[in-house]
Amino acid sequence: MARCGPGIDIGALMGGKRLALKVDPQAPLQDPTGYTVVGKPLLRPDVPGKCTGQHLYLQDFAVPGMLHGRVIRPPALGATLLAVDESSLSGIPDVRVVRIESFLGVVAPDEWAAVRAARALKATWSAWQGLPGSAGLDRSVRQGAVERTEAARESR
């Protein structure tokens, strides 16, 4: 549920009621000469920090004990992980392999170590022939089994 502050659900603010406001198409419009914000230049307090390199971006934050991770993707859609050679990471210190069934990833205390480990980790994946190449697509579609989940019906 959407939050509106540090711990208030929007539904709690509404008291469980539906928001059903009727819009009056004849409501008077505000005179544009009375606008105080719309159409006016506004200062961007973030620009000086971005121009001087002092602005903190999300990737600049770190917490004690934080690890950087990378996911290792299979070479083909639907492939399953058969084996992982963790010795291929022996030259990269403090890297850990994360394997959950066919999910494979690496974590390290340093982002560049995680990138290097993801590139260096040797894994064996199953072959998967689920999708035909472009050359045989028309033949595969014509010869494939037809699965129907709905049927057309005429009603008069």
Contacts in CASP RR format, 6 or more apart in sequence:
PFRMAT RR
TARGET T0000
AUTHOR 0000-0000-0000
METHOD contacts of the structure
MODEL  1
MARCGPGIDIGALMGGKRLALKVDPQAPLQDPTGYTVVGKPLLRPDVPGK
CTGQHLYLQDFAVPGMLHGRVIRPPALGATLLAVDESSLSGIPDVRVVRI
ESFLGVVAPDEWAAVRAARALKATWSAWQGLPGSAGLDRSVRQGAVERTE
AARESR
1 9 0 8 1.000
1 10 0 8 1.000
1 11 0 8 1.000
2 9 0 8 1.000
2 10 0 8 1.000
3 9 0 8 1.000
3 10 0 8 1.000
4 10 0 8 1.000
4 13 0 8 1.000
32 38 0 8 1.000
46 55 0 8 1.000
48 54 0 8 1.000
49 55 0 8 1.000
65 109 0 8 1.000
66 109 0 8 1.000
67 96 0 8 1.000
67 107 0 8 1.000
67 108 0 8 1.000
67 109 0 8 1.000
67 114 0 8 1.000
68 107 0 8 1.000
68 108 0 8 1.000
68 109 0 8 1.000
68 110 0 8 1.000
68 111 0 8 1.000
68 113 0 8 1.000
68 114 0 8 1.000
69 105 0 8 1.000
69 106 0 8 1.000
69 107 0 8 1.000
69 108 0 8 1.000
69 111 0 8 1.000
69 114 0 8 1.000
69 118 0 8 1.000
70 105 0 8 1.000
70 106 0 8 1.000
70 114 0 8 1.000
70 115 0 8 1.000
70 117 0 8 1.000
70 118 0 8 1.000
71 103 0 8 1.000
71 104 0 8 1.000
71 105 0 8 1.000
71 118 0 8 1.000
72 104 0 8 1.000
72 105 0 8 1.000
72 106 0 8 1.000
72 118 0 8 1.000
72 121 0 8 1.000
72 123 0 8 1.000
74 80 0 8 1.000
74 81 0 8 1.000
74 102 0 8 1.000
74 125 0 8 1.000
75 125 0 8 1.000
76 125 0 8 1.000
76 127 0 8 1.000
76 128 0 8 1.000
77 128 0 8 1.000
77 130 0 8 1.000
77 131 0 8 1.000
78 128 0 8 1.000
78 130 0 8 1.000
79 102 0 8 1.000
79 125 0 8 1.000
79 126 0 8 1.000
79 127 0 8 1.000
79 128 0 8 1.000
80 102 0 8 1.000
80 125 0 8 1.000
80 126 0 8 1.000
81 99 0 8 1.000
81 101 0 8 1.000
81 102 0 8 1.000
81 103 0 8 1.000
81 104 0 8 1.000
81 123 0 8 1.000
81 124 0 8 1.000
81 125 0 8 1.000
81 126 0 8 1.000
82 124 0 8 1.000
82 125 0 8 1.000
82 126 0 8 1.000
83 123 0 8 1.000
83 124 0 8 1.000
84 97 0 8 1.000
84 99 0 8 1.000
84 104 0 8 1.000
84 121 0 8 1.000
84 122 0 8 1.000
84 123 0 8 1.000
84 124 0 8 1.000
85 121 0 8 1.000
85 122 0 8 1.000
85 123 0 8 1.000
85 124 0 8 1.000
86 97 0 8 1.000
86 121 0 8 1.000
88 120 0 8 1.000
88 121 0 8 1.000
88 122 0 8 1.000
89 95 0 8 1.000
89 97 0 8 1.000
89 106 0 8 1.000
89 117 0 8 1.000
89 120 0 8 1.000
89 121 0 8 1.000
92 108 0 8 1.000
92 113 0 8 1.000
92 116 0 8 1.000
92 117 0 8 1.000
92 120 0 8 1.000
93 113 0 8 1.000
94 108 0 8 1.000
94 109 0 8 1.000
94 110 0 8 1.000
94 113 0 8 1.000
95 106 0 8 1.000
95 107 0 8 1.000
95 108 0 8 1.000
95 113 0 8 1.000
95 114 0 8 1.000
95 117 0 8 1.000
96 106 0 8 1.000
96 107 0 8 1.000
96 108 0 8 1.000
97 104 0 8 1.000
97 105 0 8 1.000
97 106 0 8 1.000
97 121 0 8 1.000
98 104 0 8 1.000
98 105 0 8 1.000
98 106 0 8 1.000
98 107 0 8 1.000
99 105 0 8 1.000
104 121 0 8 1.000
104 123 0 8 1.000
105 118 0 8 1.000
105 121 0 8 1.000
106 114 0 8 1.000
106 117 0 8 1.000
106 118 0 8 1.000
106 121 0 8 1.000
107 114 0 8 1.000
108 114 0 8 1.000
108 117 0 8 1.000
132 139 0 8 1.000
132 140 0 8 1.000
END
